[in-house]
Structures are given as structure tokens and as C-alpha cells.
């Protein structure tokens, strides 16, 4: 990046170099995000085979899902807020960074302290005394993540994208090494969570070292705290509800199964272990169910600015067209992944896990459908936020969370516990996600008069049904044949889309021409 001249203006060469630099930075960040996804899935697929048993994996998964709701809030909301303020007043970076760190020390420190000292009552609430230690370890992760979010947000606001990408990629690598290393050495959830905590503390120290000049530099003034918190509060709420809908089902399952075990006369420790084992099976299914969402998540970063710019320019037709096309492409892509998984869910579980984890296959077949609706909801929520209605998006997210919590408790109790509780919880989660999509879809339609072309929905569902049926009947009793069943379902889905004229050769030709021009 070219630095300003003495009088504050940029040299004439800046315009010619800024765009290539930004392009390289964007590619680097995209690469770091892909690496994060790859390493995250490596962890989730490796741990069930490395930890002592399903109960240990359930303990790890339960702790992670509980703390990740807060972690994601602290990182995403903080990063966006710090980036916004630094980018608007870059000469004040030192003052803004120190202010952000002070705010994060208070908020992150307070939340971490609540988790640490509240670990015992929290463990009692979830009917599992063994949860106390892992929660206390995770409280340290939350504290360091709060600081890390402010540091990375500063890099983003200053457009130091290459440095940001390098730091994030290093973080992903350290995190994977710490979690998997703990499992390899000690085969316990405690050790894996401890490795996670060490990796977060290490990357935070490295980030401080990278930003030491800004941290101890001079220049600028901090902004009013009320303005800072006023921007962050809606981000906090939105992230809490979005992540809650996605992750809190594990907590509902854990608590309800523990209570069922106690009601059936099991000793407390035995009831907790039985609940953790089922959570482990459910968490393994959840790993695969979230694949469509992870792959399509990046689309929101494209849709948001495009719709925002169109609305600001008064180009409502462009906004409608952008939204409709994004929703259609997303639906087609999501079903291409989800439909074969629905048909061969037990084969999918067999690809990565031991036979005992096949208990989670029925939950996977239900949950992956819910994730399709959740991803579409996130796109609708993005559209509403870009149109200036982030509060409405957050409120709809809250409704989805309430449905997951209430329906999950009722359905898991009705199942009687055991393996039957897993599809019951998956159904409750999918119900909450579907209701959130329907409500957000209605809101988007009222605002834009556009959503999904109904003919595209019908054709896509027909193709998905054919794909799921083929994947179900193609043998998938081994890892190799399971891959074959998924491939067969995917091919049938594509052929059906062409046969129904939902996807036409002319569209592919146009896409190739656009790529060639790019």
C-alpha cells in the first residue's frame, strides 16, 4: 500500500496500485476463509476418531457450541465495528485501537468472568458436573477472542488485507494443531479444549506484536463510547440470534437428555455420560449438515453491497433482480448438496466416522433440509439489513431461536430419550429455521416484491426428490460406495434441472463469457 505524502495527499501512483493491491488482498482473505473452513472440518471429522468415546466428543461439542455463540458475536461484531471506525478516520488508528481494546477488555472480560465463575451453576443447569472444567477453559478463549477481534478489525479498517489473511490463516493452523494435538496426546475433551485456548492466546499475542506501532503510536482522538456501542449493539443482537439458531440445539439436547436420564433413575454421572454420547452422535451429523451453509455463506458478502448500492441509487428494479437471482442460484446450489445427503445419510456418516456414529444418520437427513432453509433465511436477512431493516432481521432470528428452544425441549422429551431424541431435535431445529425463512421471506416480498420464482422452486424440488431417491437406492454400505451414491444423486439432480429446463445451456454459455471477460 502506498503511503501518503508529507502534506497528507496520496502520490499520483496510488490509484494505479491500489486496485491490484486490494484485489490481491481480497483473494488472500478469501483463501484464508477457505483454509479456515477446511481446517474446521478437519477438526470435526478427526476428533470422533481420536477422542476416547462418543461421550468425550459430546462433551467437547457441547462446550464448543455453547461458547461459540458468544465467541462469534465478539469476533464478528467487534471486527465490523472497529473496521468501520478505523476506515473512516485512519489517522486516528492508534487512539481508536486503544479505545477498542479498552471496550473489549471490559465486555470480553466481563463475559469471560461470568463464564468462569458461573461454570458450576451452568454445569448443574445442564445436568453434567463434568462440564464445569471445559467451560472454565473456554472462558479464556472468549476473553482472548474479544481482544483478537479488535486487532483484526484494525487491520481490516486500514486495508492491510494481506496481513489480516496471514494472521487468520495462522490462527486456523494453530487452532487445528492445538485441538487435534490435545486429542492425539490425551484422547480427552479437556486436552483438546486446552489446545484451543493456547492457540487463541498465542495468535492474540502475535496480533499485538504485528500492531505494536499502532498500539503505541500517537494521533487522533477516540470517538464517544455511546456512538461506538450504538453501532455494535445491533450487530451483537443479530449475531447472538443467528448463532443461537444454529448452535443452541446441542444445548437443548444435552440438558433435556440429562433430565430424562435422571427421571429414569440413572445416577447423575451415568445420565450425563449417556447424554454426552447422544450429543456426540448429533454433533457428528451436524458437521455434515452445515456443509451447504458454509459453502454458500460467502454469497451474503456479495449480495449485501449490491442491494445496498442499488437502493441508494433508487434502482429498485436492479435490487429486485439481484435478490431474485441470488435466491434462485442459492436454492439450486443448496439442493444439489442437500438432496443426495438426504438420500444416503447413513453412507455420508460412514465416510468419516466409526459405525457407532451411524446413529446420527436420521438426524442428518432432517437437519440438512433445515440448513437449506436457514441459508435462505440468512440471505433474506442480509437483504433486509441492506434495505435498512436490521432490527426486523434480528427480531425474526429471535423467533427462530425461541422455536428451536421450545420445540426442541418438547420433542426430545416426547421421544423418550436415546437415539430417538436425535431426529426429534433435528426436526425442532429445522422447524425453527423454516419458520425464520418464511417470516423473512414475507418481509422481503413486502419490501422488494421479489423472492423466488415459483416455477424454479417447483422444478428444483422435483429434481431434488429424484436425486434423493437415486442416492437412497444406490448401495452405500461402505465408504467407497457411499461416495458413489452421493455422486449418482448429484448427477441425477443436474440432469433433471436440464431436462426440466430450469438450467439451460445458454445460461452456462453466458457464465463462461462473463468469466472470460473477467
N, C-alpha and C positions, 0 to 999 in steps of 0.2 A: 504494500500500500504506500502510495506517495505521501510524504508528509507535507504539511502546509509550509509556506514560506514565512519569513520573519513578520510580515505585516498581516498574517492570518489568511491570505488568499492562497489557493492551490496553484501550483505551477501549471503551465499550459499542457504539459504532458499527461496530467492527471486524467482527463476524460478518456484518452486513448487506452490507458492501462487499467482504469477502474473496472470496466466491464469484464475483461478477461479474468481479472483477479476475483471479482465477485462470482463469475462462472465457475472458476476452479474451487472457490470456497464452497459454493452450493453443492458441487459434486462431492467434495470432501465430506461435508456434513451428511449428505445422503449415504455415502459409503460408510460413515461411522454409525448411522442409524441401522443400516443393513447388518453391519457387524454386531451391533447390539442385539438385534433380533436373532441372528444366528447363534450367538453365544448364550442368549437366554434360553433358547430351545435346547441347546446342547446341555445346559444345566438341568432343565426339566426332564429331559429324556435319560440323562445319565444317573441322576440321583436314585430313582426307584431301584436301579440295579446295583447301586453302591451302598446304600444305607441298609441297616441290619434287617429291617422288615417294613411292611406297609405302614405300621403304626409310627415308625420313625419318620417316614416320608410324610405321613399325615400331620405329624407334629410340626415338621418343617413348613409344609404347605399352609397349615393353619396360621402359623406365626407370620409368614410372609404376606399372606393375603390380608391379614389384619393390619399390619404396619404399612403395607404398600399403599393403602388408601391415603394415609397421611403423607407418606413419602412422595407420592406422585403429586399431591397438592403442593407440598413445599418446593419441589423442584420446578414443576411446570409453571405454577403461578408466579413464583419468585423470578424465574428466568425471564418470563414475559414482561413483568413489571420493571425489573432492572434494565433490561434491554431497551424498553421504550424510553425511559428517562435518560439513560446514557446516550442513546442515539439522538435525542432531541437537544442535548446540551453536552457534547463530547468534551469540551474544555473543562467541564466540572466533574469529569470522571472520578478523580481522587475523592472529592467530597461526597459524591453520590455513592461510591463503592463503600466508603466507611459508614455512611448512613444506612445503607442496605444491610451491611454486616451487623450493625447495632440492632436493627429491627429483627434480623434473623436470630441473633443471639437471644433476644427476648422471646420471640414467638417459638422458635425451634427449641430453645432451652426449656421454656415452659411446658411445651408438649412432651418433650423427652422426659422431663421430671415427673409429669403426670403418669406417663407410661411406666417409668422405673418404680416409683413409689406406689403406683396403683396396680402393679403386676399381680400381687397376691389376691386382691379382691376381683381382679379381672379373671384370674385363673379359677377362682371359685364360681364366678358367673358362668364360665364355660365348662364347669364340672370337670376340671382337669388340673390337678395340682402341678403336674409336670410342665405346664405352660408358663409358670412363673419365671423360670430361668431364661428361656428363649425370649420372652417379652422384654426382659431387662437388657439382654444383649441387643435386641432390636431398637431399644430406646436410644442407644448410642448411634446406631445407623441413622435414625431420624435426625438427631442433632447435627451430625456432620453433613447430611444431605441438605439441611437448611442452609448451611454456610456455602456448600458447593453450588447450590442454585444461584446464589448472589454472585459468585465468582464467574461462573459460566455465562450468566446474563450480562456481565460486564464485557466479556469477550465478544458476545453476540452484538451488543449495542455498539461496540467500536468496530464492528465488521471484521474482526480478526477470526474469520471463519476457519482458516487452516489450523490455527492454534486451538480453537474450540473443538474441531473434529479430532485432532490428535489427542486432546485431553479425554474426550468422550470414548474414543477407541481404546485408549489405555485403561480407562475405567472399566470398560466391558471386559477387557482381558484380565485385569486384576481381580475383578469380581468373580469371573468364572474360575480362575485359579484358586481363589480363596475358598469358594463354596465347594467345588469339586475336590480340592485338595483336602479339606477337612473331612469329607466323606470317605476319601480313599484311606486316609491315615487312621480315622477313628470310627468310621461307619455309624456316626451319630448325627442327629439333627443339631445338637448343641455345637459340635465342631464345625459343621457347615455354616451355621449362623455366625459363629465366631470368625470364620474366614471371611464372611461377608462384611462384618464390622471392621475388620482390619483393612480390607480393601478400600472401604469408603473413607476411613481415616487417612489412609495413605494417599489417595487421589486428592483429597481436600488439602493436605499438606503440599502436594505438588502444585495444585492450583494457586495456593498462596504464594509459592515460590515464583510461579510464572507471572503473577500480577503484583509482585513486590514493589515495582516502581509506581504503579497506580495507587497502591495501598498507602505508601508513604510519601506520595507526591503532594504538590500544592496546586491550588487552583479551584475556582468556582465556589458555589455555595450549595448546601443541601436544600432540598425543597421542603415545604411544610409536610409534616408527618400525616396530617389529615388527608392531604391530596394523595400521598403515597398509598395509604391504607384504603382510601376511597376507590382507587384503581384496582387494588389487589382483592378487595372483599368479594366482588362478583366472580373473579377468577377462582378464588378459594371455594365458593359455593358450588360453582359449576363442576370443578374437578372432584369435589367431595361426592357429589351425587352421581356423576358419571362413573367414577371408580367404585363407588358403593354398589351400583347396579351390577357392575362387572365382577366384583370380588367378594361381596359380603355373603354370598350364598354359602361359601365354605364355612363361615362363622355360624350361620343358621344351622347348617347340617351338623357341625361339631357339637354345638350346645344342645340341640334337640335330641340327638342320638345319645349323648351322655345322660340326659334326663330320662330317656326311655330305658337305658341300661340300669340306672338306679331304681326306677319304678319296677323293673323286672327282678329286683333282688340281687343284682350283681354288686360286689364290693366296688368302692369308688375307683380304685386304681384299675380294676378289670374293665369297668364301664368306660373309663377314659381311653384305655388302650383299644377297646373294641370300636369306639367312636373314631379314634385317630386312624385306625386301619381303613374304615369306610371313607374317611376324608382323603386318605391317600389314594384309594381307587378313584374317587371322584376327581381329585386333583389331576391325576394322570389323564382322565378323559377330558378335563377342562383344557389341558395343554393343547390337545389336537383341535378341540372345538374353537379355540381362539385364533387358529391359523387364518381363516378368511378375514377377520377383523385386522389382524396385524398387517396383512398384505395390502389391504385397501385403505388403511389409516392415512397414508401419505396423500391420498386424494383430497382430504379435507384442507390441506395446506395450499392446494391449487384452487379449490372451489371458493374458499373464503375471500381472497383478494379479488378474484374475477367478479364475483357477485357484488362485492363492496364497491369496486370501481364503476360497474355498470349502474348501480343505484345512485351513486354520487353524480354520475353524468346524466341521470334521468333516462337511461336506456333500459327501460323496463322489459322490452322485448328481448334484449340481449341477456338480461338476468334470467328471464324465464327459460330461454333456450339453453343457457348454460346449466341451470339447475336440472332441467328435464333430461338433458344428455348425460349429465353426471350421474343422475339416479338410475337411468337405464343401463349405462355401462356398468355401474356398480352391481345392480341386480344380476345382470348376466354373468359377471365375473364371480360374484359370491356363490351363485348356484352351481357354477362349474366346479367349484371346490367342494361345496357342501353336499351336493346330491350323491356323488359316489361314496362319500363318507357315511351318509345315512344308510346306504345300501349294504356297505361292508364294514360296519363299525367295529365288529369283533376282529376282523382282519387288520384294521388300522391299529387297534390296540396291540395286536400280536406283533406288529412290525418292530416296536421298540421295547415292549415290556414283557415281563415274565407272565406265565399262564395265569397266575392268581389275579393279575390286574384286569383280566378279561371281564371281571365282574362289573367294571365301569362301562362296558360297551353299550348297553341300553341307554345309559345317561348321555353318552357321546352322541348317539343318533338323535336324541331330542335337543340337546344343548346346542349343537352346531346349527340347527334351524333357528333357535333363539338368537344366536350370534349374527345370523343374516339380518334379522330384524333390528338388532342392536346397531349394527354398522349403518344400516339405512337411517336409523334414528339419529346417529351421530352426524350424518350428512345433513339431515333436516335441521338439527340443532345448529350446525355451522351456518346454514343458510339464514336461520332466524337471527343468529348473532350478527351476521354480516349486514342484516337489514335493520340493525339497531334494537333487537329484542332479546338480548342475552338473559334478561330476567325471566322471560317466558320459557326459554330453553331450560334454564335451571329448575324452574317450577315443574316442568314436565319430567325432568330427570328425577326430582324428588318423588313424584307419583310412582315412577317405575321402581324406585328403591323400596317404597312402602309396600308395593305389591309383592316384591321378592321376599321381603321380611315376613309379611303376614301369611301369604300363600305358602311360603316355604315351611314355616312352623306348622301350619295346619296339615299340609300334605305329607310331610315327613312323619308327623305324629300318626296320621291316618294309615301310613304304610306299615306301622308296627316295628320299624327299625330294620336293621340288617341290610342286605343287598337291595331290597325293595325300596329303601329310602333314597337310593341314588337317582333312579329315574323320576321319583317324586320331586326331589329337589331340582332336578334339571327342568321338569315341567313348570315348576313355580318360577324359576329364573327366566325361562323362555316366555312365560306369560307376562311377567313384568316388562321384559324387553319389547314384546309385541305391543302391549298397551302404550308404552312410551312412543313407539314408532307411529301407531295410529293417531295418537293425540298430536304429535309433532307434524305428521302428515297433513292433518286437518288444518293446523295453524299455518303451515307452508302454503297449502292450497288457498286459504283465505287471503294470504299476503301476496302471493305471486300468480295465483290462478294457473299453477303448473305443478306437477309432481312426477307421476309415472304414466306413460302411455298405457292404457288398459290392455290394448292388444299385445303389447310387449310382455306385460305381466302374464297373460294367459299363455302365450307361446313359450315363455321361459319356464313356467310351471309344468307345462306338458313335457318339455324337453328334460326337465329335472326329474320328473316322475319316471320317464323312460330310463334315464341314467341310473337312478337309484335301483330300479328293478333289475337292470342288467348286472350292476355291481353286486347285488344280493345273490343272484343265481350263478354267477361265475364263481367257481371254487376259490376260497380264500382261507384255507385251513393252515397254511404256512406263510412265512414272511414273504417268500417269493411269489406265491400265488395271490397273496393279498395285494401286492403291488400290481399284478396283472388285472385283478378285479377293479382296482381304482382306475387304472389306465383305460380299461374297457368302458367303464361308466363315463369317463371324461370324453372319450371319442364318440360314444353314442350321443352324449349331450351336444357336442359340436355339430354332428351330422344332423341331429334333429333341428337345431337352430337354423341351419342352412335349408333343410327340407321344408320347414315352416316359413321360410323367407323372413325370419327375424333378423338374421345376419345375411348380407348379400355380398357377392364378390366385388361389387362396385365400392362398398364401404372399405373393404380391405385394400383395394387399389388406391382409394383416396388417402388412406392412412399411410401407405407406402410412399405416396407422393409427398405428403407432409413431412415424413421423416427424411426423405431425400433433400427437400428444401432446407430442413433444419440443419 
